[in-house]
């Protein structure tokens, strides 16, 4: 359970860091539609990682052997999805910035 909790915490912190890095000091950032969709998905994944963490550290919630077998597999899939969305957000934002700069020149 400790390893699962540590992994869930690490993934949640990675998502927090990505979002903080994306927004910087700004409260609102104008992003392309694809980036907005990606952020929504990252928000859902963040909530899922937080739920796994809460269950993994909560001693009174009994986890079944079956759920403990499948949860790491689900965590790997969630991690791949998060990485895919972060990549899509970066590419989408880069393309939009490039188009904006080209329009200015």
PyMOL commands that set and color helices and strands:
alter all, ss='L'
color gray80, all
select helices_A, chain A and resi 2-23+33-57+65-104
alter helices_A, ss='H'
color red, helices_A
deselect
rebuild
show_as cartoon
